[in-house]
């Protein structure tokens, strides 16, 4: 009986273990789903977005019939289903299901949501032009610049990063490709209505982010908006208790793919083989090959992996951010400071008394105060700026010579340093000098750029006299300064070509030393902005919505370091823009935009141009309801004709 009991018990536990194992394996199998997304009437929603929670870049959209499919989903994946004008829904997927039916509920509040457009804001449902609003949370990941975050986040954005060097690893981006006007220019970037550098902005300071893409959306900016417009609104203080926010992040960077170089003996063997095949004498004799293989003479036959000598495996980058905000009914404030610090992948020798490794640092600050002078009058004062510092070795105009040198040199060309203390080189050009010399013994370069902006705004609501009428005026001052300092030098460099009888090196000087040389450069410019606008928005009889806008803009740029008659002349730009929109029940929309812009950069008589645009739109859900009622009147008994 005991034996039988033991056997039964053992079988029981084995059965449980088998079922558990099967369950574990079953849970690990990928899930495949398919289905349809419907509205509150049971009609399909084409273009609905289905994304994986926490991985918003992973997902799909429904086709014209509202159908979708997704493969290789992990168990218990949470999907977010969203569509403009409807409440988003979260669905947890636990098993394969190819007959999902997902119904969304209308969200009236989202239709009243406003988005930032050219020269103002509009209700999202009334926007006709191609405007994309970006959630600031989507571009809040640690990064050197905001431009680097746009690629893959905003449809229609082409972002290209041409370098990984600190300070140069900033993406160039274009909106819907490169236009025929200003092919070398990126999109127009306006920060709180003023032209600015997107990369000087801390992502945590962004309140709203909009991309204007088509002619209708950018017409009010004239030729300046030919390559698209980026509108950024920064955060302001809100009524309430003082809030303090602190963020810090550390990022590790490495090069995932680097070329693998041969050791000295392998290189010498292959070099001999290549020459023999080409009917030439071997480059290295059998004796020399044995010396190289044994590493008996590191002066004449070195074995240097230049990649490992000048490049680090990992670099550490830091980002820190602090803001304080709050206020009351009369005044609100917002203050922020931030810093970004990044090192290059170059490995500096401890014997170098100069800090020549490529380093880059950025410091940001922003301060805003809004005051209610009267119940209908608001005054705003803002100040922001950035300080950017960078360092680099003193040789050349950039660091291309470092990369060229480590790529051209073989492990046998020259050692890092000769045993007698001399520094090696086999030529006079930058690519004929070892990267170790260029990095550690040629001095240093230091750059400094400071930017300061001061904005004064005044907003007035005339609703007491004319309902829906508002006015705004702004004056801004911008100052940009650049200072560069170079302290360059070059030591004596030698090439060893043999040994004397006593074993000492036979050397020849290839580069003569030059004393340290000092050079500096500076540039500065300042800009003045002034703009004023009159806006009107009114809803009549709950059906007819009318909006209008008249906007005037003036910009003057002066170069304080002008060195000729042309550059000393201030450049002025003026623009007069207008926009009018009409919508019937927020379903049928018409919008007209016009920009009359001019610049002193063009010859007299051709300084101004007219840029008109008109667009039509219809809300698809409203059209569906209208069509449905018409068909029901024609076919009251046959419901199959309903949309």
PyMOL commands that set and color helices and strands:
alter all, ss='L'
color gray80, all
select helices_A, chain A and resi 2-28+108-111+124-126+136-139+147-150+198-200+203-205+215-225+264-277+286-294+306-310+400-408+430-432+435-440+620-634+639-641
alter helices_A, ss='H'
color red, helices_A
select strands_A, chain A and resi 31-38+49-52+55-61+67-73+77-82+89-93+97-103+114-117+120-123+131-134+157-160+172-175+188-191+194-195+206-212+229-234+240-254+314-327+331-343+359-374+377-393+423-424+443-461+469-490+493-499+505-511+514-540+544-559+571-584+588-599+608-618
alter strands_A, ss='S'
color yellow, strands_A
deselect
rebuild
show_as cartoon
